[in-house]
Each structure stands twice: as C-alpha cells, then as structure tokens.
Amino acid sequence: MKLAYFLSTLLCSTVVTSQEQDAPNLIVIMTDEHNLRTIGAYRDLMSNEQAFPWGEGVKVDTPHIDSLAKEGVLFNNFYAVTPLCTPSRASFMTGVYPKFTGSSWKNHGKLRKKIRTFAKEIISSSDQYKSAYYGKFHLNGKSLSTSDFGDPNRKFGFQDIDYQYNRGHWKYFEETATNLTAYEWDARQKFISNGRNEEDYYATDFLFQKAIDFMDKKSQNGKKFAVMLSIADPHDPNFVREPYASMFSNLQFQLPKTAEMARARKPGIPEWAYLGEGSMLTDSSGSSRDIDSNLNFALQQTFGMIKLIDDSLGKMLDFLESRGIKDDTVIVFTSDHGDMMLEHGRVNKGVPYKSSAQVPFIIRWPAKIQPGKVVETPYTSVDFLPTILGLMGISTQTTTHGIDASSEILGDQIISKNENQIRFLTDSKGRDWMAAITNRYKLILSASSPWLFDMEVDPDEILNFYDDPNYADVVAMLQGPLIEASKKYKFSINKKSFIANTPSCKDSIDEIENWQGKVCEDVSSSEFSGACQVWDFVQNSCPKTCGQCCSDSEGEIWLFKALRTCADMTSDIRFCRQEAAQLFCPKACGLCPQ
C-alpha cells in the first residue's frame, strides 16, 4: 500500500510538473484609442479605399505588430463591448458585461473589488506564475495624480503593480530610489536638457522597458510570467518624442469620404452619430479635402505615437527571441476602443461605427497557433477572459458572459468564420444605443429610427437597410436576441426607451432635394418658416415638420422595461412624456392637430 501510494504521488507530481512546464508565459499589450486602419495587418485585409481614408498612401507602417499576425492569428471582427475606456477595460479584464463589473460601467468608475480577473485566474492556477501590470489601469475610480501608483488593496490578481497608475495620459515618468512621478507633455524641457536622454523617460519607452526587465528577471529565475502592459498612446494629447514627432511631418491628411458625406448629409446620418466637435473644418488654403493644419499636426503626431509603439514592440520581440522563450510566450495585442480619426466627421469614440467600436486583436503563440490565421467570426471584450484561459489550458469556475474562442484559434482553418454567431455592444452613458453584430451585419437600436448596416455591401457604414424587404430575415435574426440581451445583461438603454421599428411619420435625414445645404431641421427655424407652404419639395422631404403627416406607427417601442405598441400609450401617463413615444405614437399622445 505504501509503495502504491508513493508511486501514485510521484505520478501526480510528475504530471503537475509537466503541465506547469508546458504552461506558456503571457503578455497582453493594450493601447488606448487605436484606429484599425493604422495597422498594416488590418489594412492588408481591406480595399485601398478602406485602407487609406485620409488619402492614398497616407499611412504608418507597423512591421512588428504585423509580424504578430503573420506568425499568429488576427481577429477581423473583434469589438470593444462598449467603445469607452473604463467599461471596455472592465469587461476585458473580467469576461462580464459592464453593468456586472461595479461602477466601472461608467467612465472613471471603480471595478468591483472582489471580482475575479483573468490575472487572478492565472496566478490561482499555478504558483509558477508571477504577474505584473504596467501602465494605465482606469478601473480605480476618479483618482488622478502624478504619484498615484499601485493601490495595494486593489491588485485584482496582479502581484506587481508598482508601475500601474489609474488615470491620466502622462508623457513622462521619473524614478528615483524613493519616488516615481508622472509628468505631462508641458514638462518636456526637463527631460531633454542637461544631457538627459528623452527615451529613458518617455512613457511608452519607459513602460515597455520596465515590463521587459520584469520578464527577464522572472524567466531567469525559472518562473512563468503574466504581464499586462497598458500604453496610454495613441490617445490624445497628440504629442510624441523625437524623432517620431517629425517622422510624418510631410503627410497631408485629407478629410475622409465619409466625413464629407456626413457634413453634407448626403446621405443623412443616424441621430446617435451626431457630429459635435467632429464637424471638421478643411483648410481653406488647400484643396477641398485638405484638413485644418492643427488637425493635420494632431494626426501626424498620432502616427508618430503608433510608430513608437511598434518599434517598442520590436524590442520586446527581440528580447523574447534572445532569451529563447519566444515559442513559449503568448502575446496578445489589442486596444480598449478605436478612434474615429475624422471618419464620418467625428473624432474620439462612443459610437458603434467600425472605427470607434472595432479594435485590433491579435494573438501569437508559436508553439500552438497556426501562423497567418484570420478569424472572421465576431467577438467582443467579454470573450477575452474565457478565450485566454481556454487557450492556456486553465480551468475556471468563474461565471462569464463570454465565449471561449480557443477552439477556433487552434482549429485547422486558415480563415475561420461562424456566420451565425451574434455578439452585442452597449453604449455606456452617452447617446443611448445598443447593437447586435455578426461578421457581416450590424443592427443598432436607439431612441430614433433603427439602423441596419450591411458591412459587406456598404463597408463605409452609410446606408440603412433596416426597411429593405430583402433584409427582413436579417432584422428578425438580430432584433429579438438584441432585445433579450439588453434585459439579461442590463444594458443602460434598457432603463430608458428605444424604437424597435421605423416610425410611420418621419422626416428625411438627407439634404433636402433641390435645396443645397439644407435639411429638415432648418425648416423649423424662423428664417425658413414659410418653406413648407412655398415649396412642394420641402413638404415631400419633411412631412412631419410640415405637418403633412401625423400618424401612429406599426410595431413596437421599448418603454419602462417592456415592449409596447401605440395602443398602450393611454394606459400610463408616463409613456407619452418620453421623446421616443412622441416620435413613434404622435396621434396616441395627442400631438396631432384636430
């Protein structure tokens, strides 16, 4: 019996040791606000028109990021579950939708303290792993301080957080024996004078080097490492160190085609796609598409930031090669959300357009992943945790909302596509929308008319196919699951209202035919108050504004956590106080002339 017990113990010990030896290292690199079209590997999958929206050949080369895709797998439909910093990061870390992560469903909110992250799952799986987090966290609330590094009470599975900070887009770090201090761009003179080497202090260089130092130390000590490196670039402020600041000074960016169309309302844009600060001005001294010189400088600097990130990644890849741990290391390259970069006349994020919501997601693991693989199946931030744990062979009892994509990653197909998989996106607190996506279609429901994009027919995401009878089956396939997801996952719009069918009486959102530069909103102003009576073409384009139609709509509207019809409006006086109800059911709400 003793011999049997000894052999059993030895066998189990040998198996565990073998599993631990086979376990890979992990590096997760997350940039901030990164447009897909600034990465060569993604441009290679696009038409020229899609790849170069700012003009032919206006690009930044990213050979090191591209190499990850050539040697690994690129996800061509990976979305930020919410295209906003904090909620996107929260879902990425935990595998659940934003409302389940704590107050981090709002920007600058706090991740729920006892929630489990992918890092916690990894270090719990084996004491061989040592974990660390470098860079921007943005999950510890509103705290913003130049000395706010590493809250020891909020590690979330990251053992070393000495170089983790909560908020800010710091450009420099200075470290002494006792202090670590962050600085903004306006402190640059301090780091380029008195013989200092700016590269030693600039944030991207500094954080990459600290991460490499950690990995070097752990690998030499026979430990496995799990590192997350969160770089705050290429998010604004749009400044970068030399020589990257001057590297793209010869580029003249042009206004993307979609921005020209949005400004002219040819065709009109969805209500959730308001132009705001994104209604960009062109440079009057240049051609009609040359953008304003200040914007041009900002985009040149953005390209510079991305080039520096790529070069820094190159140094990290060289380190892995030199230490002989390339094959045993999983590298994930992604971003928290995209950046419109003038597409559709907008900057920043927060909308369901591809450039805002879709993010790069590339994984390299030479020992296991077939090189050059492309996954067309849609996935989102909530899918990262189950996917990375599945890929690394780590089991978990933690409940997630995500899908484990590891079997698709490790499959034999070079191009992998599940056309039936539906994933969901939710706004956080801004324009109140939600979306269902497949690899081809995107349905958006909001407080105004529903929108359906066919991204194969219309990669610019300009045309609305919702009311096209040829797409009725697509709408039916997406709309029910989206509404159910909004209830199950507590999307923010679920507490408000959204329109599930196109209103019967509505104005055109396009420029009024025969009246250049004018839309129906202009007709309601005092300057053009008589236009409806004078011109038939105004009445045709703007029947609602001109009082030519006032009828209730067929279909349903979401009010007070339930789908309702116009016949329900009289059952509760609260219903008709909602703007969406007034748009959808004007007659039932008593808004039609007698």
WOKA-V735410 format. One record per backbone hydrogen bond with DSSP energy under -1.0 kcal/mol. CO is the residue of the C=O (numbers start at 1). NH is the residue of the N-H. If there is no record, write none. Layout:
((CO;NH) (CO;NH))
This chain:
((1;5) (2;6) (3;7) (4;8) (5;9) (6;10) (7;11) (8;12) (9;13) (10;14) (11;15) (12;16) (13;17) (14;18) (15;19) (16;20) (17;21) (18;22) (19;23) (25;330) (26;227) (27;332) (28;229) (29;334) (30;231) (31;336) (35;38) (36;39) (39;43) (40;44) (42;45) (43;46) (47;51) (48;52) (52;55) (54;254) (55;58) (57;59) (62;66) (63;67) (64;68) (65;69) (66;70) (67;71) (72;373) (73;363) (74;375) (77;379) (78;359) (79;381) (81;426) (82;84) (83;350) (84;88) (85;89) (86;90) (87;91) (88;92) (89;93) (90;94) (91;95) (93;118) (95;401) (97;100) (98;101) (101;112) (102;105) (103;106) (106;109) (109;141) (110;104) (112;115) (117;121) (118;122) (119;123) (120;124) (126;129) (128;224) (130;226) (131;160) (132;228) (134;230) (135;165) (139;111) (145;148) (146;182) (147;149) (151;154) (155;158) (160;133) (161;164) (163;135) (164;150) (165;137) (166;138) (171;203) (172;183) (174;181) (179;176) (181;174) (183;171) (183;172) (184;187) (185;188) (187;190) (188;191) (193;196) (197;200) (198;201) (198;202) (201;173) (202;206) (203;207) (204;208) (205;209) (206;210) (207;211) (208;212) (209;213) (210;214) (211;215) (212;216) (213;217) (214;218) (215;219) (216;220) (217;221) (218;223) (219;222) (224;130) (225;26) (226;132) (227;28) (228;134) (229;30) (230;136) (233;32) (237;239) (246;249) (248;251) (253;291) (256;260) (257;261) (258;262) (259;263) (260;264) (261;266) (265;511) (270;273) (275;278) (276;279) (278;280) (281;292) (283;286) (287;290) (289;255) (290;283) (292;296) (293;297) (294;298) (295;299) (296;300) (297;301) (298;302) (299;303) (300;304) (301;305) (302;306) (303;307) (304;308) (305;309) (306;310) (307;311) (308;312) (309;313) (310;314) (311;315) (312;316) (313;317) (314;318) (315;319) (316;320) (317;321) (318;322) (319;323) (320;325) (321;324) (326;329) (327;367) (328;25) (330;27) (331;364) (332;29) (333;362) (334;31) (337;34) (340;343) (342;345) (343;346) (346;342) (348;340) (353;357) (354;358) (355;339) (356;338) (357;80) (361;75) (362;333) (363;73) (364;331) (365;368) (365;369) (373;74) (374;416) (375;76) (379;79) (380;383) (381;384) (383;387) (384;388) (385;389) (386;390) (387;391) (388;392) (389;394) (405;409) (406;410) (414;374) (416;376) (418;421) (423;437) (425;435) (433;427) (434;445) (435;425) (436;443) (437;423) (440;455) (441;438) (442;453) (443;436) (444;451) (445;434) (446;499) (451;444) (452;465) (453;442) (454;458) (458;461) (465;468) (468;471) (469;472) (471;475) (472;476) (473;477) (474;478) (475;479) (478;482) (479;483) (480;484) (481;485) (482;486) (483;487) (484;488) (485;489) (486;491) (491;494) (492;495) (493;496) (498;558) (512;515) (515;518) (518;512) (519;522) (522;525) (526;529) (528;531) (530;534) (531;535) (535;539) (536;540) (537;541) (538;542) (541;508) (542;546) (543;548) (543;549) (544;547) (556;500) (557;564) (558;498) (562;559) (564;557) (565;568) (566;569) (568;571) (572;575) (574;577) (575;578) (578;582) (579;583) (580;584) (581;585) (584;553) (585;589) (586;591) (587;590))
